[in-house]
Amino acid sequence: MSSDASPAAALHPAISPLSFLLGTWKGEGEGGYPTISSFKYGEQLQFSPISGKPVISYTQKTWKLSSGEPMHGESGYWRPKPDGTIEVVISQSTALVEVQKGTYDAQAKTINLHSELVGNASKVKEISRVFEVVNGELCYVVHMATTGLTNLTPHLKAVLKKL
């Protein structure tokens, strides 16, 4: 990319509708599940374009608010399609892998994902993720179903601000 080209020039047209996600987001979240104690955490998400490619690189890390000790991490790729569908693959630090499919609405700045596959998980059977940008903040909710709770049940939620 030449020095006079804008960063947007490197964006593949397929990821332009999700350009509102691009960048680094940081904030706090809370989690829980009927089988575990509730908890709070700090979090940072990063969505990065890959120059000339129709995908977005995704990384996430969380830490304990009290000590800064690392908690969880994941990374993957988001591939939006021109028809408003999206495919996502995420590998977690727990060795769990998600293949998600869903939809996005660029005008409403929302993304709805649902697992097609949850691999290498002994208990997790299904995961859904909903992302939404509201008043400049990225909000998300993760629901999960396990062998013990077969209905999707709230697990995580967070509100993040763009850095």
C-alpha positions as CSV (number, residue, x, y, z in Angstrom):
1,M,0.0,0.0,0.0
2,S,1.5,3.4,-0.9
3,S,1.9,6.0,1.7
4,D,-0.8,8.2,0.2
5,A,-3.4,5.4,0.2
6,S,-6.0,5.5,2.9
7,P,-6.4,2.5,5.3
8,A,-9.9,1.9,3.7
9,A,-8.2,1.3,0.3
10,A,-6.9,-2.0,1.6
11,L,-10.3,-3.2,2.7
12,H,-11.8,-6.0,0.6
13,P,-15.3,-4.9,-0.5
14,A,-16.8,-8.0,1.3
15,I,-15.8,-6.7,4.7
16,S,-16.8,-3.1,4.1
17,P,-20.3,-3.7,5.6
18,L,-18.6,-4.7,8.9
19,S,-16.1,-1.9,9.0
20,F,-17.9,-0.6,12.1
21,L,-16.3,-3.5,14.0
22,L,-12.7,-2.9,12.9
23,G,-10.3,-1.8,15.6
24,T,-9.7,-2.6,19.2
25,W,-12.5,-2.7,21.8
26,K,-12.0,-2.8,25.6
27,G,-14.3,-3.0,28.5
28,E,-15.8,-5.3,31.1
29,G,-18.1,-8.2,31.1
30,E,-19.8,-10.7,33.4
31,G,-20.5,-14.4,33.2
32,G,-22.3,-17.1,34.8
33,Y,-24.1,-20.3,34.2
34,P,-26.4,-22.5,36.4
35,T,-23.5,-24.9,37.0
36,I,-20.8,-22.2,37.9
37,S,-20.4,-19.2,40.1
38,S,-20.9,-15.8,38.4
39,F,-17.9,-13.7,37.7
40,K,-16.7,-10.4,36.2
41,Y,-13.8,-9.8,33.8
42,G,-12.0,-7.3,31.8
43,E,-11.8,-7.9,28.0
44,Q,-10.2,-6.7,24.8
45,L,-11.4,-7.6,21.3
46,Q,-9.6,-6.8,18.2
47,F,-11.0,-7.0,14.6
48,S,-8.4,-6.5,11.9
49,P,-8.7,-6.5,8.2
50,I,-6.4,-8.7,6.2
51,S,-5.2,-6.6,3.3
52,G,-7.0,-7.6,0.1
53,K,-8.7,-10.6,1.7
54,P,-12.5,-11.1,2.3
55,V,-12.0,-11.9,6.0
56,I,-11.5,-10.2,9.3
57,S,-9.0,-11.5,11.8
58,Y,-10.5,-11.7,15.4
59,T,-8.7,-12.0,18.7
60,Q,-10.1,-11.8,22.2
61,K,-8.5,-11.9,25.7
62,T,-10.0,-11.6,29.1
63,W,-8.5,-11.1,32.6
64,K,-9.6,-11.0,36.3
65,L,-10.5,-7.5,37.2
66,S,-9.1,-7.8,40.7
67,S,-5.6,-9.0,39.7
68,G,-5.2,-8.7,36.0
69,E,-4.5,-12.4,35.8
70,P,-5.3,-13.8,32.3
71,M,-8.5,-15.8,32.1
72,H,-9.5,-16.8,28.6
73,G,-8.4,-16.2,25.0
74,E,-9.7,-17.0,21.5
75,S,-8.9,-16.1,18.0
76,G,-10.4,-16.7,14.5
77,Y,-11.7,-15.4,11.3
78,W,-15.0,-13.7,10.3
79,R,-16.0,-14.0,6.7
80,P,-19.1,-11.8,5.7
81,K,-20.9,-12.6,2.5
82,P,-22.6,-10.0,0.2
83,D,-26.0,-11.6,0.9
84,G,-25.9,-10.6,4.7
85,T,-24.7,-14.0,5.9
86,I,-21.5,-14.5,7.8
87,E,-19.2,-17.5,8.6
88,V,-17.0,-17.5,11.6
89,V,-14.4,-19.9,13.0
90,I,-13.1,-19.4,16.5
91,S,-10.5,-21.4,18.4
92,Q,-10.5,-21.0,22.2
93,S,-7.6,-21.3,24.6
94,T,-9.5,-24.3,26.2
95,A,-8.9,-26.2,22.8
96,L,-12.6,-25.9,22.0
97,V,-13.4,-24.9,18.4
98,E,-16.5,-23.2,17.1
99,V,-17.8,-23.0,13.5
100,Q,-20.5,-20.4,13.5
101,K,-22.9,-19.2,10.8
102,G,-25.3,-16.3,11.0
103,T,-26.4,-13.0,9.6
104,Y,-25.4,-9.4,9.9
105,D,-27.2,-6.1,9.4
106,A,-24.8,-3.3,8.5
107,Q,-27.4,-0.6,9.0
108,A,-28.4,-1.8,12.5
109,K,-24.8,-2.8,13.3
110,T,-25.8,-6.2,14.5
111,I,-24.4,-9.7,14.0
112,N,-26.2,-12.9,15.0
113,L,-24.2,-16.1,15.1
114,H,-25.2,-19.7,15.9
115,S,-22.9,-22.7,16.1
116,E,-22.9,-25.2,13.3
117,L,-20.2,-27.2,15.1
118,V,-18.6,-27.1,18.5
119,G,-15.5,-29.3,18.3
120,N,-13.4,-30.9,21.1
121,A,-16.0,-30.1,23.7
122,S,-17.0,-32.8,26.2
123,K,-20.0,-30.8,27.7
124,V,-20.7,-27.7,25.4
125,K,-23.1,-28.7,22.7
126,E,-24.3,-25.3,21.2
127,I,-23.3,-21.7,21.3
128,S,-24.9,-18.5,20.1
129,R,-23.4,-15.0,20.0
130,V,-25.1,-11.7,19.3
131,F,-23.0,-8.5,18.8
132,E,-24.5,-5.0,18.5
133,V,-23.0,-1.6,18.4
134,V,-25.2,0.8,20.4
135,N,-24.3,4.5,21.0
136,G,-20.7,3.7,19.9
137,E,-20.3,0.7,22.3
138,L,-19.9,-2.9,21.3
139,C,-22.3,-5.1,23.3
140,Y,-22.5,-8.8,23.1
141,V,-24.3,-11.8,24.7
142,V,-23.2,-15.4,24.5
143,H,-25.7,-18.2,25.2
144,M,-24.6,-21.8,25.6
145,A,-26.2,-25.3,25.8
146,T,-24.4,-28.2,27.5
147,T,-25.1,-31.8,28.2
148,G,-26.8,-30.9,31.5
149,L,-28.7,-27.8,30.2
150,T,-29.9,-28.5,26.6
151,N,-31.6,-25.2,26.0
152,L,-29.4,-22.1,25.2
153,T,-28.8,-20.4,28.5
154,P,-27.1,-17.0,29.1
155,H,-23.4,-17.4,29.8
156,L,-21.5,-14.1,29.0
157,K,-22.3,-10.5,28.3
158,A,-20.1,-7.4,28.0
159,V,-20.0,-3.8,26.9
160,L,-16.8,-2.5,25.2
161,K,-15.6,0.9,24.0
162,K,-13.4,1.4,20.9
163,L,-9.9,2.5,21.8
